[in-house]
Amino acid sequence: MKLLSGIAGLTLASVVAIASANSADLYRGQAGGYKDGPIVAPVATWTGFYAGINGGYGWDDVDAPVNFDGDFNGGFGGGQIGYNWQGAFGTSPLVIGIEADIQGSGLGVEGVLAQSDELNLNYFGTVRGRLGYALGNTLVYATGGFAYGEFEYKLPGVGSASDTTTGYVVGGGLEHKFTQNISGKVEYQYLAFDDESFRGSDLEFGVNTIRAGLNYHFGATGYEPLK
């Protein structure tokens, strides 16, 4: 029994010694010295350029001066490019950035000013600022800025007219990094366009959009240290 107790005690002492050595190595870091500080945790930094693709759905009612109850809706898809900067204003989780996107659009409605007419949003895009808070590999953010788009009005047998208009956009989203370079996002945006005039009638547009997208982050190889 004394022999077994001695062996157990020696084994326990060895385990404690090995664990202590590993803890010390973890603190010293891979460079091998305490002056180098602790090694960092594998949490991605959001700083850098990125580009990606997205697709989604948009909807709203058109405010027309006639008795009209059609829904202005449809799908869209396109791409985005942007830059993030993490650590703004001295706060590590705070992320600021700028993003531009452009979308080919299938949003439209029939019977706005006449029974057989069509009103379509051919394309639209935005240039926005982003302000977010990083929860490790997940970014929660608000966004807003400038919006633009081309509306086209068609009346069979008469012709068509198109016009590019501008406005503003506000929204927010959630983005998550699956790897250092690949992230996915879901985002809501509300685009308010200036009034458009077709056939002497002013039309008001406010478009809700929900989208999902993928981004590739260039040169994203750094890590954020443990806090």
CYANA upper distance limits for C-alpha pairs under 8 A (distance plus 0.5 A):
  1 MET  CA      5 SER  CA      6.56
  2 LYS  CA      6 GLY  CA      6.54
  3 LEU  CA      7 ILE  CA      6.70
  4 LEU  CA      8 ALA  CA      6.61
  5 SER  CA      9 GLY  CA      6.54
  6 GLY  CA     10 LEU  CA      6.58
  7 ILE  CA     11 THR  CA      6.59
  8 ALA  CA     12 LEU  CA      6.63
  9 GLY  CA     13 ALA  CA      6.64
 10 LEU  CA     14 SER  CA      6.70
 11 THR  CA     15 VAL  CA      6.77
 12 LEU  CA     16 VAL  CA      6.75
 13 ALA  CA     17 ALA  CA      6.67
 14 SER  CA     18 ILE  CA      6.66
 15 VAL  CA     19 ALA  CA      6.59
 16 VAL  CA     20 SER  CA      6.57
 17 ALA  CA     21 ALA  CA      6.71
 18 ILE  CA     22 ASN  CA      6.71
 19 ALA  CA     23 SER  CA      6.65
 20 SER  CA     24 ALA  CA      6.73
 21 ALA  CA     25 ASP  CA      6.72
 22 ASN  CA     26 LEU  CA      6.62
 23 SER  CA     27 TYR  CA      6.78
 24 ALA  CA     28 ARG  CA      6.61
 25 ASP  CA     29 GLY  CA      6.64
 25 ASP  CA     30 GLN  CA      8.22
 25 ASP  CA     32 GLY  CA      7.75
 26 LEU  CA     30 GLN  CA      8.23
 26 LEU  CA     38 PRO  CA      7.08
 26 LEU  CA     39 ILE  CA      7.11
 27 TYR  CA     34 TYR  CA      7.52
 27 TYR  CA     37 GLY  CA      7.03
 27 TYR  CA     38 PRO  CA      4.90
 27 TYR  CA     39 ILE  CA      7.07
 28 ARG  CA     32 GLY  CA      5.99
 28 ARG  CA     33 GLY  CA      5.48
 28 ARG  CA     34 TYR  CA      5.00
 28 ARG  CA     35 LYS  CA      7.99
 28 ARG  CA     36 ASP  CA      7.00
 28 ARG  CA     37 GLY  CA      6.36
 28 ARG  CA     38 PRO  CA      6.12
 28 ARG  CA     39 ILE  CA      7.76
 29 GLY  CA     33 GLY  CA      7.37
 29 GLY  CA     34 TYR  CA      8.00
 29 GLY  CA     36 ASP  CA      7.16
 29 GLY  CA     37 GLY  CA      6.95
 29 GLY  CA     38 PRO  CA      5.70
 29 GLY  CA     39 ILE  CA      5.11
 30 GLN  CA     39 ILE  CA      7.39
 31 ALA  CA     36 ASP  CA      7.19
 32 GLY  CA     36 ASP  CA      8.05
 33 GLY  CA     37 GLY  CA      8.05
 34 TYR  CA     38 PRO  CA      8.20
 39 ILE  CA    225 PRO  CA      8.12
 40 VAL  CA    223 TYR  CA      7.32
 40 VAL  CA    224 GLU  CA      7.23
 40 VAL  CA    225 PRO  CA      5.08
 40 VAL  CA    226 LEU  CA      6.29
 41 ALA  CA    223 TYR  CA      7.48
 41 ALA  CA    224 GLU  CA      7.39
 41 ALA  CA    225 PRO  CA      6.46
 41 ALA  CA    226 LEU  CA      6.32
 42 PRO  CA    223 TYR  CA      6.45
 42 PRO  CA    224 GLU  CA      7.85
 43 VAL  CA    136 GLY  CA      6.09
 43 VAL  CA    137 ASN  CA      6.59
 43 VAL  CA    223 TYR  CA      6.00
 43 VAL  CA    224 GLU  CA      6.13
 43 VAL  CA    225 PRO  CA      8.29
 44 ALA  CA    136 GLY  CA      7.35
 44 ALA  CA    137 ASN  CA      6.33
 44 ALA  CA    177 LYS  CA      8.12
 44 ALA  CA    180 GLN  CA      6.46
 44 ALA  CA    220 ALA  CA      8.18
 44 ALA  CA    221 THR  CA      8.28
 44 ALA  CA    222 GLY  CA      7.09
 44 ALA  CA    223 TYR  CA      5.58
 44 ALA  CA    224 GLU  CA      6.73
 45 THR  CA     86 GLN  CA      7.40
 45 THR  CA    137 ASN  CA      8.38
 45 THR  CA    220 ALA  CA      7.79
 45 THR  CA    222 GLY  CA      6.72
 45 THR  CA    223 TYR  CA      6.11
 45 THR  CA    224 GLU  CA      6.22
 46 TRP  CA     84 ASN  CA      6.61
 46 TRP  CA     85 TRP  CA      7.10
 46 TRP  CA     86 GLN  CA      6.25
 46 TRP  CA     95 VAL  CA      7.86
 46 TRP  CA    220 ALA  CA      8.26
 47 THR  CA     83 TYR  CA      7.81
 47 THR  CA     84 ASN  CA      5.37
 47 THR  CA     85 TRP  CA      4.88
 47 THR  CA     86 GLN  CA      5.67
 47 THR  CA     95 VAL  CA      8.49
 47 THR  CA    220 ALA  CA      8.14
 48 GLY  CA     83 TYR  CA      6.01
 48 GLY  CA     84 ASN  CA      5.89
 48 GLY  CA     85 TRP  CA      7.05
 48 GLY  CA    217 HIS  CA      7.39
 48 GLY  CA    218 PHE  CA      7.22
 48 GLY  CA    219 GLY  CA      7.78
 48 GLY  CA    220 ALA  CA      7.38
 49 PHE  CA     81 ILE  CA      8.16
 49 PHE  CA     82 GLY  CA      6.34
 49 PHE  CA     83 TYR  CA      4.87
 49 PHE  CA     84 ASN  CA      7.08
 49 PHE  CA    217 HIS  CA      6.51
 49 PHE  CA    218 PHE  CA      6.21
 50 TYR  CA     81 ILE  CA      6.29
 50 TYR  CA     82 GLY  CA      6.00
 50 TYR  CA     83 TYR  CA      6.67
 50 TYR  CA    215 ASN  CA      6.77
 50 TYR  CA    216 TYR  CA      5.91
 50 TYR  CA    217 HIS  CA      4.81
 50 TYR  CA    218 PHE  CA      6.29
 51 ALA  CA     79 GLY  CA      8.02
 51 ALA  CA     80 GLN  CA      6.13
 51 ALA  CA     81 ILE  CA      4.70
 51 ALA  CA     82 GLY  CA      6.89
 51 ALA  CA    215 ASN  CA      5.89
 51 ALA  CA    216 TYR  CA      6.02
 51 ALA  CA    217 HIS  CA      7.34
 52 GLY  CA     79 GLY  CA      6.08
 52 GLY  CA     80 GLN  CA      5.90
 52 GLY  CA     81 ILE  CA      6.99
 52 GLY  CA    213 GLY  CA      7.59
 52 GLY  CA    214 LEU  CA      5.92
 52 GLY  CA    215 ASN  CA      4.60
 52 GLY  CA    216 TYR  CA      6.43
 53 ILE  CA     77 GLY  CA      8.24
 53 ILE  CA     78 GLY  CA      6.30
 53 ILE  CA     79 GLY  CA      4.59
 53 ILE  CA     80 GLN  CA      6.65
 53 ILE  CA    213 GLY  CA      6.06
 53 ILE  CA    214 LEU  CA      6.12
 53 ILE  CA    215 ASN  CA      7.23
 54 ASN  CA     77 GLY  CA      6.24
 54 ASN  CA     78 GLY  CA      6.05
 54 ASN  CA     79 GLY  CA      6.17
 54 ASN  CA     80 GLN  CA      8.10
 54 ASN  CA    211 ARG  CA      7.10
 54 ASN  CA    212 ALA  CA      6.08
 54 ASN  CA    213 GLY  CA      4.42
 54 ASN  CA    214 LEU  CA      6.94
 55 GLY  CA     75 GLY  CA      8.11
 55 GLY  CA     76 PHE  CA      6.21
 55 GLY  CA     77 GLY  CA      4.55
 55 GLY  CA     78 GLY  CA      6.85
 55 GLY  CA    211 ARG  CA      5.93
 55 GLY  CA    212 ALA  CA      6.29
 55 GLY  CA    213 GLY  CA      6.94
 56 GLY  CA     75 GLY  CA      6.28
 56 GLY  CA     76 PHE  CA      6.03
 56 GLY  CA     77 GLY  CA      6.84
 56 GLY  CA    209 THR  CA      7.50
 56 GLY  CA    210 ILE  CA      6.08
 56 GLY  CA    211 ARG  CA      4.47
 56 GLY  CA    212 ALA  CA      6.75
 57 TYR  CA     73 ASN  CA      7.99
 57 TYR  CA     74 GLY  CA      6.31
 57 TYR  CA     75 GLY  CA      4.87
 57 TYR  CA     76 PHE  CA      6.59
 57 TYR  CA    209 THR  CA      6.20
 57 TYR  CA    210 ILE  CA      6.15
 57 TYR  CA    211 ARG  CA      7.01
 58 GLY  CA     73 ASN  CA      5.90
 58 GLY  CA     74 GLY  CA      6.14
 58 GLY  CA     75 GLY  CA      6.67
 58 GLY  CA     76 PHE  CA      8.00
 58 GLY  CA    107 LEU  CA      7.32
 58 GLY  CA    207 VAL  CA      6.92
 58 GLY  CA    208 ASN  CA      5.88
 58 GLY  CA    209 THR  CA      4.72
 58 GLY  CA    210 ILE  CA      7.02
 59 TRP  CA     71 ASP  CA      7.68
 59 TRP  CA     72 PHE  CA      6.09
 59 TRP  CA     73 ASN  CA      4.57
 59 TRP  CA     74 GLY  CA      7.17
 59 TRP  CA    107 LEU  CA      8.11
 59 TRP  CA    207 VAL  CA      6.29
 59 TRP  CA    208 ASN  CA      5.88
 59 TRP  CA    209 THR  CA      7.14
 60 ASP  CA     71 ASP  CA      6.72
 60 ASP  CA     72 PHE  CA      5.78
 60 ASP  CA     73 ASN  CA      6.87
 60 ASP  CA    205 PHE  CA      8.37
 60 ASP  CA    206 GLY  CA      6.97
 60 ASP  CA    207 VAL  CA      5.80
 60 ASP  CA    208 ASN  CA      6.69
 61 ASP  CA     69 ASP  CA      8.18
 61 ASP  CA     70 GLY  CA      7.41
 61 ASP  CA     71 ASP  CA      5.69
 61 ASP  CA     72 PHE  CA      6.04
 61 ASP  CA    205 PHE  CA      8.12
 61 ASP  CA    206 GLY  CA      8.17
 62 VAL  CA     70 GLY  CA      8.07
 62 VAL  CA     71 ASP  CA      7.65
 62 VAL  CA     72 PHE  CA      6.91
 62 VAL  CA    203 LEU  CA      7.39
 62 VAL  CA    204 GLU  CA      6.65
 62 VAL  CA    205 PHE  CA      6.22
 62 VAL  CA    206 GLY  CA      8.13
 63 ASP  CA    203 LEU  CA      6.28
 63 ASP  CA    204 GLU  CA      5.56
 63 ASP  CA    205 PHE  CA      7.28
 64 ALA  CA     68 PHE  CA      7.28
 64 ALA  CA    112 VAL  CA      7.67
 64 ALA  CA    113 LEU  CA      8.30
 64 ALA  CA    201 SER  CA      8.17
 64 ALA  CA    202 ASP  CA      7.46
 64 ALA  CA    203 LEU  CA      5.68
 64 ALA  CA    204 GLU  CA      7.41
 65 PRO  CA    201 SER  CA      7.41
 65 PRO  CA    202 ASP  CA      7.78
 65 PRO  CA    203 LEU  CA      7.97
 66 VAL  CA    112 VAL  CA      8.36
 66 VAL  CA    113 LEU  CA      7.41
 68 PHE  CA    111 GLY  CA      8.13
 68 PHE  CA    112 VAL  CA      6.71
 70 GLY  CA    109 VAL  CA      7.08
 70 GLY  CA    110 GLU  CA      7.66
 70 GLY  CA    111 GLY  CA      7.84
 70 GLY  CA    112 VAL  CA      7.84
 71 ASP  CA    109 VAL  CA      6.80
 72 PHE  CA    107 LEU  CA      6.96
 72 PHE  CA    108 GLY  CA      5.74
 72 PHE  CA    109 VAL  CA      5.44
 73 ASN  CA    106 GLY  CA      8.38
 73 ASN  CA    107 LEU  CA      5.30
 73 ASN  CA    108 GLY  CA      6.19
 73 ASN  CA    109 VAL  CA      7.47
 74 GLY  CA    105 SER  CA      8.06
 74 GLY  CA    106 GLY  CA      5.71
 74 GLY  CA    107 LEU  CA      4.54
 74 GLY  CA    108 GLY  CA      6.99
 75 GLY  CA    105 SER  CA      6.84
 75 GLY  CA    106 GLY  CA      5.74
 75 GLY  CA    107 LEU  CA      6.58
 76 PHE  CA    103 GLN  CA      6.70
 76 PHE  CA    104 GLY  CA      6.15
 76 PHE  CA    105 SER  CA      4.87
 76 PHE  CA    106 GLY  CA      6.23
 76 PHE  CA    107 LEU  CA      7.78
 77 GLY  CA    103 GLN  CA      5.71
 77 GLY  CA    104 GLY  CA      6.08
 77 GLY  CA    105 SER  CA      7.23
 78 GLY  CA    101 ASP  CA      7.85
 78 GLY  CA    102 ILE  CA      6.26
 78 GLY  CA    103 GLN  CA      4.75
 78 GLY  CA    104 GLY  CA      6.50
 79 GLY  CA    101 ASP  CA      6.16
 79 GLY  CA    102 ILE  CA      6.46
 79 GLY  CA    103 GLN  CA      7.24
 80 GLN  CA     99 GLU  CA      7.38
 80 GLN  CA    100 ALA  CA      6.12
 80 GLN  CA    101 ASP  CA      4.63
 80 GLN  CA    102 ILE  CA      7.21
 81 ILE  CA     99 GLU  CA      6.25
 81 ILE  CA    100 ALA  CA      6.13
 81 ILE  CA    101 ASP  CA      7.03
 82 GLY  CA     97 GLY  CA      7.69
 82 GLY  CA     98 ILE  CA      6.02
 82 GLY  CA     99 GLU  CA      4.61
 82 GLY  CA    100 ALA  CA      6.79
 83 TYR  CA     97 GLY  CA      5.92
 83 TYR  CA     98 ILE  CA      6.16
 83 TYR  CA     99 GLU  CA      7.14
 84 ASN  CA     95 VAL  CA      7.07
 84 ASN  CA     96 ILE  CA      6.29
 84 ASN  CA     97 GLY  CA      4.74
 84 ASN  CA     98 ILE  CA      7.33
 85 TRP  CA     95 VAL  CA      6.03
 85 TRP  CA     96 ILE  CA      5.88
 85 TRP  CA     97 GLY  CA      6.43
 86 GLN  CA     92 SER  CA      6.80
 86 GLN  CA     93 PRO  CA      7.12
 86 GLN  CA     94 LEU  CA      6.30
 86 GLN  CA     95 VAL  CA      4.81
 86 GLN  CA     96 ILE  CA      7.08
 87 GLY  CA     91 THR  CA      5.51
 87 GLY  CA     92 SER  CA      4.45
 87 GLY  CA     93 PRO  CA      6.65
 87 GLY  CA     94 LEU  CA      6.00
 87 GLY  CA     95 VAL  CA      6.81
 88 ALA  CA     92 SER  CA      7.49
 88 ALA  CA     94 LEU  CA      6.39
 88 ALA  CA     95 VAL  CA      6.78
 88 ALA  CA     96 ILE  CA      7.26
 89 PHE  CA     94 LEU  CA      8.35
 93 PRO  CA    133 TYR  CA      5.95
 93 PRO  CA    134 ALA  CA      5.29
 93 PRO  CA    135 LEU  CA      7.50
 94 LEU  CA    131 LEU  CA      8.12
 94 LEU  CA    132 GLY  CA      6.49
 94 LEU  CA    133 TYR  CA      5.30
 94 LEU  CA    134 ALA  CA      6.83
 95 VAL  CA    130 ARG  CA      8.41
 95 VAL  CA    131 LEU  CA      6.38
 95 VAL  CA    132 GLY  CA      5.41
 95 VAL  CA    133 TYR  CA      6.31
 95 VAL  CA    134 ALA  CA      7.31
 96 ILE  CA    129 GLY  CA      8.04
 96 ILE  CA    130 ARG  CA      6.04
 96 ILE  CA    131 LEU  CA      5.15
 96 ILE  CA    132 GLY  CA      6.75
 97 GLY  CA    129 GLY  CA      6.32
 97 GLY  CA    130 ARG  CA      5.45
 97 GLY  CA    131 LEU  CA      7.12
 98 ILE  CA    127 VAL  CA      7.99
 98 ILE  CA    128 ARG  CA      6.22
 98 ILE  CA    129 GLY  CA      4.95
 98 ILE  CA    130 ARG  CA      6.26
 99 GLU  CA    127 VAL  CA      6.41
 99 GLU  CA    128 ARG  CA      5.85
 99 GLU  CA    129 GLY  CA      6.86
 99 GLU  CA    130 ARG  CA      7.83
100 ALA  CA    125 GLY  CA      7.91
100 ALA  CA    126 THR  CA      6.11
100 ALA  CA    127 VAL  CA      4.86
100 ALA  CA    128 ARG  CA      6.78
101 ASP  CA    125 GLY  CA      5.81
101 ASP  CA    126 THR  CA      5.98
101 ASP  CA    127 VAL  CA      7.21
102 ILE  CA    123 TYR  CA      7.89
102 ILE  CA    124 PHE  CA      6.38
102 ILE  CA    125 GLY  CA      4.57
102 ILE  CA    126 THR  CA      7.18
103 GLN  CA    123 TYR  CA      6.06
103 GLN  CA    124 PHE  CA      5.90
103 GLN  CA    125 GLY  CA      6.35
104 GLY  CA    122 ASN  CA      6.93
104 GLY  CA    123 TYR  CA      5.13
104 GLY  CA    124 PHE  CA      7.38
105 SER  CA    121 LEU  CA      6.64
105 SER  CA    122 ASN  CA      5.66
105 SER  CA    123 TYR  CA      5.40
105 SER  CA    124 PHE  CA      7.60
106 GLY  CA    120 ASN  CA      7.80
106 GLY  CA    121 LEU  CA      7.35
106 GLY  CA    122 ASN  CA      7.19
107 LEU  CA    120 ASN  CA      6.39
107 LEU  CA    121 LEU  CA      5.95
107 LEU  CA    122 ASN  CA      7.93
108 GLY  CA    118 GLU  CA      7.68
108 GLY  CA    119 LEU  CA      5.98
108 GLY  CA    120 ASN  CA      4.58
108 GLY  CA    121 LEU  CA      6.54
109 VAL  CA    118 GLU  CA      6.36
109 VAL  CA    119 LEU  CA      5.92
109 VAL  CA    120 ASN  CA      7.04
110 GLU  CA    115 GLN  CA      8.07
110 GLU  CA    116 SER  CA      7.18
110 GLU  CA    117 ASP  CA      6.12
110 GLU  CA    118 GLU  CA      4.91
110 GLU  CA    119 LEU  CA      6.77
111 GLY  CA    115 GLN  CA      5.00
111 GLY  CA    116 SER  CA      5.94
111 GLY  CA    117 ASP  CA      5.61
111 GLY  CA    118 GLU  CA      6.76
112 VAL  CA    117 ASP  CA      7.09
112 VAL  CA    118 GLU  CA      7.52
112 VAL  CA    119 LEU  CA      7.67
113 LEU  CA    117 ASP  CA      7.39
114 ALA  CA    155 LEU  CA      8.40
116 SER  CA    155 LEU  CA      7.26
116 SER  CA    156 PRO  CA      7.53
117 ASP  CA    153 TYR  CA      7.86
117 ASP  CA    154 LYS  CA      6.07
117 ASP  CA    155 LEU  CA      5.05
117 ASP  CA    156 PRO  CA      7.18
118 GLU  CA    153 TYR  CA      6.26
118 GLU  CA    154 LYS  CA      5.55
118 GLU  CA    155 LEU  CA      7.10
119 LEU  CA    151 PHE  CA      7.58
119 LEU  CA    152 GLU  CA      6.25
119 LEU  CA    153 TYR  CA      5.11
119 LEU  CA    154 LYS  CA      6.95
120 ASN  CA    151 PHE  CA      6.15
120 ASN  CA    152 GLU  CA      5.72
120 ASN  CA    153 TYR  CA      7.06
121 LEU  CA    149 GLY  CA      7.53
121 LEU  CA    150 GLU  CA      6.29
121 LEU  CA    151 PHE  CA      5.03
121 LEU  CA    152 GLU  CA      6.89
122 ASN  CA    149 GLY  CA      7.95
122 ASN  CA    150 GLU  CA      6.12
122 ASN  CA    151 PHE  CA      6.59
122 ASN  CA    152 GLU  CA      7.43
123 TYR  CA    149 GLY  CA      6.01
123 TYR  CA    150 GLU  CA      6.17
123 TYR  CA    151 PHE  CA      8.34
124 PHE  CA    147 ALA  CA      7.91
124 PHE  CA    148 TYR  CA      6.05
124 PHE  CA    149 GLY  CA      4.36
124 PHE  CA    150 GLU  CA      6.99
125 GLY  CA    147 ALA  CA      6.33
125 GLY  CA    148 TYR  CA      6.01
125 GLY  CA    149 GLY  CA      6.81
126 THR  CA    145 GLY  CA      7.63
126 THR  CA    146 PHE  CA      6.00
126 THR  CA    147 ALA  CA      4.84
126 THR  CA    148 TYR  CA      6.79
126 THR  CA    169 VAL  CA      7.79
127 VAL  CA    145 GLY  CA      6.43
127 VAL  CA    146 PHE  CA      5.73
127 VAL  CA    147 ALA  CA      7.08
128 ARG  CA    143 THR  CA      6.79
128 ARG  CA    144 GLY  CA      5.57
128 ARG  CA    145 GLY  CA      4.78
128 ARG  CA    146 PHE  CA      6.71
128 ARG  CA    169 VAL  CA      8.33
129 GLY  CA    143 THR  CA      6.14
129 GLY  CA    144 GLY  CA      6.20
129 GLY  CA    145 GLY  CA      6.69
130 ARG  CA    141 TYR  CA      7.02
130 ARG  CA    142 ALA  CA      6.31
130 ARG  CA    143 THR  CA      4.98
130 ARG  CA    144 GLY  CA      7.42
131 LEU  CA    141 TYR  CA      5.90
131 LEU  CA    142 ALA  CA      5.94
131 LEU  CA    143 THR  CA      6.92
132 GLY  CA    139 LEU  CA      6.82
132 GLY  CA    140 VAL  CA      5.83
132 GLY  CA    141 TYR  CA      4.27
132 GLY  CA    142 ALA  CA      6.75
133 TYR  CA    139 LEU  CA      6.22
133 TYR  CA    140 VAL  CA      5.94
133 TYR  CA    141 TYR  CA      6.84
134 ALA  CA    138 THR  CA      6.28
134 ALA  CA    139 LEU  CA      4.95
134 ALA  CA    140 VAL  CA      6.99
135 LEU  CA    139 LEU  CA      6.53
135 LEU  CA    140 VAL  CA      8.25
137 ASN  CA    176 HIS  CA      6.23
137 ASN  CA    177 LYS  CA      5.74
137 ASN  CA    178 PHE  CA      8.22
138 THR  CA    174 LEU  CA      7.76
138 THR  CA    175 GLU  CA      6.25
138 THR  CA    176 HIS  CA      4.83
138 THR  CA    177 LYS  CA      6.91
139 LEU  CA    174 LEU  CA      6.29
139 LEU  CA    175 GLU  CA      5.56
139 LEU  CA    176 HIS  CA      6.68
140 VAL  CA    172 GLY  CA      8.37
140 VAL  CA    173 GLY  CA      6.64
140 VAL  CA    174 LEU  CA      5.26
140 VAL  CA    175 GLU  CA      7.06
141 TYR  CA    172 GLY  CA      6.08
141 TYR  CA    173 GLY  CA      6.06
141 TYR  CA    174 LEU  CA      6.95
142 ALA  CA    170 VAL  CA      8.36
142 ALA  CA    171 GLY  CA      6.44
142 ALA  CA    172 GLY  CA      4.59
142 ALA  CA    173 GLY  CA      7.02
143 THR  CA    170 VAL  CA      6.28
143 THR  CA    171 GLY  CA      5.74
143 THR  CA    172 GLY  CA      5.87
144 GLY  CA    168 TYR  CA      8.00
144 GLY  CA    169 VAL  CA      5.77
144 GLY  CA    170 VAL  CA      4.64
144 GLY  CA    171 GLY  CA      6.70
145 GLY  CA    168 TYR  CA      6.19
145 GLY  CA    169 VAL  CA      5.87
145 GLY  CA    170 VAL  CA      7.16
146 PHE  CA    166 THR  CA      8.02
146 PHE  CA    167 GLY  CA      6.65
146 PHE  CA    168 TYR  CA      5.11
146 PHE  CA    169 VAL  CA      6.46
147 ALA  CA    166 THR  CA      6.10
147 ALA  CA    167 GLY  CA      5.49
147 ALA  CA    168 TYR  CA      5.33
147 ALA  CA    169 VAL  CA      6.23
147 ALA  CA    191 LEU  CA      7.16
147 ALA  CA    192 ALA  CA      8.26
147 ALA  CA    193 PHE  CA      7.93
148 TYR  CA    164 THR  CA      7.64
148 TYR  CA    165 THR  CA      6.17
148 TYR  CA    166 THR  CA      4.67
148 TYR  CA    167 GLY  CA      6.61
148 TYR  CA    168 TYR  CA      8.39
148 TYR  CA    193 PHE  CA      7.87
149 GLY  CA    164 THR  CA      6.05
149 GLY  CA    165 THR  CA      6.06
149 GLY  CA    166 THR  CA      6.97
150 GLU  CA    162 SER  CA      7.26
150 GLU  CA    163 ASP  CA      6.04
150 GLU  CA    164 THR  CA      4.69
150 GLU  CA    165 THR  CA      6.71
151 PHE  CA    162 SER  CA      6.04
151 PHE  CA    163 ASP  CA      6.05
151 PHE  CA    164 THR  CA      6.88
151 PHE  CA    165 THR  CA      8.10
152 GLU  CA    160 SER  CA      7.48
152 GLU  CA    161 ALA  CA      6.19
152 GLU  CA    162 SER  CA      4.59
152 GLU  CA    163 ASP  CA      7.06
153 TYR  CA    160 SER  CA      5.96
153 TYR  CA    161 ALA  CA      5.81
153 TYR  CA    162 SER  CA      6.66
153 TYR  CA    198 PHE  CA      7.62
154 LYS  CA    158 VAL  CA      8.50
154 LYS  CA    159 GLY  CA      6.52
154 LYS  CA    160 SER  CA      4.76
154 LYS  CA    161 ALA  CA      7.15
155 LEU  CA    159 GLY  CA      6.05
155 LEU  CA    160 SER  CA      6.63
161 ALA  CA    198 PHE  CA      8.30
163 ASP  CA    196 GLU  CA      8.47
165 THR  CA    193 PHE  CA      7.17
165 THR  CA    194 ASP  CA      6.87
165 THR  CA    196 GLU  CA      8.12
166 THR  CA    193 PHE  CA      6.10
166 THR  CA    194 ASP  CA      6.52
167 GLY  CA    191 LEU  CA      7.68
167 GLY  CA    192 ALA  CA      6.03
167 GLY  CA    193 PHE  CA      4.81
167 GLY  CA    194 ASP  CA      6.10
168 TYR  CA    191 LEU  CA      6.41
168 TYR  CA    192 ALA  CA      6.00
168 TYR  CA    193 PHE  CA      7.23
169 VAL  CA    189 GLN  CA      7.07
169 VAL  CA    190 TYR  CA      6.01
169 VAL  CA    191 LEU  CA      4.94
169 VAL  CA    192 ALA  CA      6.79
170 VAL  CA    189 GLN  CA      6.17
170 VAL  CA    190 TYR  CA      5.99
170 VAL  CA    191 LEU  CA      7.37
171 GLY  CA    187 GLU  CA      7.93
171 GLY  CA    188 TYR  CA      5.88
171 GLY  CA    189 GLN  CA      4.76
171 GLY  CA    190 TYR  CA      6.58
172 GLY  CA    187 GLU  CA      6.33
172 GLY  CA    188 TYR  CA      6.12
172 GLY  CA    189 GLN  CA      7.21
173 GLY  CA    185 LYS  CA      7.56
173 GLY  CA    186 VAL  CA      6.17
173 GLY  CA    187 GLU  CA      4.60
173 GLY  CA    188 TYR  CA      6.67
174 LEU  CA    185 LYS  CA      6.08
174 LEU  CA    186 VAL  CA      6.11
174 LEU  CA    187 GLU  CA      6.99
175 GLU  CA    183 SER  CA      7.15
175 GLU  CA    184 GLY  CA      6.13
175 GLU  CA    185 LYS  CA      4.63
175 GLU  CA    186 VAL  CA      7.12
176 HIS  CA    183 SER  CA      5.80
176 HIS  CA    184 GLY  CA      6.02
176 HIS  CA    185 LYS  CA      6.89
177 LYS  CA    181 ASN  CA      7.88
177 LYS  CA    182 ILE  CA      6.32
177 LYS  CA    183 SER  CA      4.55
177 LYS  CA    184 GLY  CA      7.09
178 PHE  CA    182 ILE  CA      6.29
178 PHE  CA    183 SER  CA      6.02
178 PHE  CA    184 GLY  CA      7.97
179 THR  CA    183 SER  CA      7.46
180 GLN  CA    217 HIS  CA      8.01
180 GLN  CA    220 ALA  CA      6.29
180 GLN  CA    221 THR  CA      6.93
181 ASN  CA    215 ASN  CA      8.45
181 ASN  CA    216 TYR  CA      5.91
181 ASN  CA    217 HIS  CA      5.12
181 ASN  CA    218 PHE  CA      7.18
181 ASN  CA    219 GLY  CA      8.14
181 ASN  CA    220 ALA  CA      6.30
181 ASN  CA    221 THR  CA      8.46
182 ILE  CA    214 LEU  CA      7.69
182 ILE  CA    215 ASN  CA      6.33
182 ILE  CA    216 TYR  CA      5.45
182 ILE  CA    217 HIS  CA      6.84
183 SER  CA    214 LEU  CA      6.25
183 SER  CA    215 ASN  CA      5.72
183 SER  CA    216 TYR  CA      7.16
183 SER  CA    217 HIS  CA      8.31
184 GLY  CA    212 ALA  CA      7.94
184 GLY  CA    213 GLY  CA      6.18
184 GLY  CA    214 LEU  CA      4.99
184 GLY  CA    215 ASN  CA      6.78
185 LYS  CA    212 ALA  CA      6.10
185 LYS  CA    213 GLY  CA      5.73
185 LYS  CA    214 LEU  CA      6.88
186 VAL  CA    210 ILE  CA      7.97
186 VAL  CA    211 ARG  CA      6.24
186 VAL  CA    212 ALA  CA      4.96
186 VAL  CA    213 GLY  CA      7.04
187 GLU  CA    210 ILE  CA      6.30
187 GLU  CA    211 ARG  CA      5.91
187 GLU  CA    212 ALA  CA      6.95
188 TYR  CA    208 ASN  CA      8.06
188 TYR  CA    209 THR  CA      6.25
188 TYR  CA    210 ILE  CA      5.10
188 TYR  CA    211 ARG  CA      7.09
189 GLN  CA    208 ASN  CA      6.60
189 GLN  CA    209 THR  CA      5.72
189 GLN  CA    210 ILE  CA      7.03
190 TYR  CA    206 GLY  CA      7.53
190 TYR  CA    207 VAL  CA      6.25
190 TYR  CA    208 ASN  CA      5.15
190 TYR  CA    209 THR  CA      6.72
191 LEU  CA    206 GLY  CA      6.17
191 LEU  CA    207 VAL  CA      5.61
191 LEU  CA    208 ASN  CA      7.01
191 LEU  CA    209 THR  CA      8.42
192 ALA  CA    205 PHE  CA      6.73
192 ALA  CA    206 GLY  CA      4.94
192 ALA  CA    207 VAL  CA      6.96
193 PHE  CA    204 GLU  CA      7.80
193 PHE  CA    205 PHE  CA      6.07
193 PHE  CA    206 GLY  CA      6.74
194 ASP  CA    204 GLU  CA      7.44
194 ASP  CA    205 PHE  CA      7.74
195 ASP  CA    202 ASP  CA      6.64
195 ASP  CA    203 LEU  CA      5.96
195 ASP  CA    204 GLU  CA      5.27
195 ASP  CA    205 PHE  CA      7.32
196 GLU  CA    202 ASP  CA      5.96
196 GLU  CA    203 LEU  CA      5.63
196 GLU  CA    204 GLU  CA      7.08
197 SER  CA    201 SER  CA      5.73
197 SER  CA    202 ASP  CA      4.81
197 SER  CA    203 LEU  CA      6.59
198 PHE  CA    202 ASP  CA      7.12
198 PHE  CA    203 LEU  CA      8.17
